[in-house]
Amino acid sequence: MADPTFTVERVQTGVRMEKRLLKVLKAFAEYKDMTLGDLLEGIVLHAFDGKAPFSPESLQRIADLKKFYGLELNASASHRLQEASAPRKHSKAVQRQKKE
């Protein structure tokens, strides 16, 4: 008996994510011959059920990709991430003051 299929409605999203983490996810999705969206859906559905989303072999591949992309973050960092300071753009008033 074949597994049932589920009809879903997908939407485009503009999620911000840590740069190296995204590189690892994209590379792993490519390795598994799936889209990034399909990979993320699978990870989240497993997490919602309290299940591990990856086999030991997949975890080893992910560890290799993390090393390649210089990703040292792990789960303990998840609530301690801080945005890198972006260069501040001067307001027009500050720019005018500098010209004077």
URVEN-V250322 format. One record per run of one state. SS is the DSSP state (alpha for helix, beta for strand, coil for the rest). FROM is the first residue (numbers start at 1). TO is the last residue. If there is no record, write none. Layout:
ss/from/to
SS/FROM/TO
SS/FROM/TO
This chain:
ss/from/to
coil/1/18
alpha/19/31
coil/32/35
alpha/36/48
coil/49/55
alpha/56/69
coil/70/74
alpha/75/77
coil/78/91
alpha/92/99
coil/100/100
